[in-house]
């Protein structure tokens, strides 16, 4: 499928919205389902593989995803997590952690909540990455509080596979062992999360775009 992205133009293809402005490229997938169940005691990692759209827009400026309460599943205490970005080798996360957020919490009184992070992370458009949430470091605290038979689980907003073809939903039943994420293959499903990613140029590239647009405007004025 050919994608045409022009300055100050929004293009919508099969419900997958991409917006390219002079300094922003946005991938915004609509929610079509709910993926379940993330949290304690076992499935401590939910993620999305992806690529930077181009060398011109290779800085991941923002990432947003949505967690939801599962109907009929009581949330008896807050579920803390962290957000990460790492490289992806097709089977598992690889290399060092490129971005790690502060702790964030889905609270018992939340029905649905968006979480936005600002990595400002320069990426290689030829590589694949994984953006994921993980609650492994907090599982022992939950177990100490609730015991081994309890569960704290939520859902994540999902989207159809054909709406974004440069990645897919991945997860890991890693429990309290975060190190499994780089040692064992993850599970992969033929669908996406309903994520929103904002990409911007590197500062030098942005200046070139601004100068280029200025020259175009100057030439237009001279020819009129």
Protein Blocks (a to p, Z undefined) as FASTA:
>chain_A
ZZdddehiacdeehiacdddfkbccdddddfbdcddedjfklmcccdddddfbfklmccf
bdcddddddehiacfbdcdddddddddehjacehjdfbdcddddddfklmbdcddddfkp
acdfkbccdddddfklmmmmmmmmnojmbccddddddddfklockbccddddekjmlklm
mmbccddddddddddddddddfklmmmmmmmmmmmmmmmmmmZZ
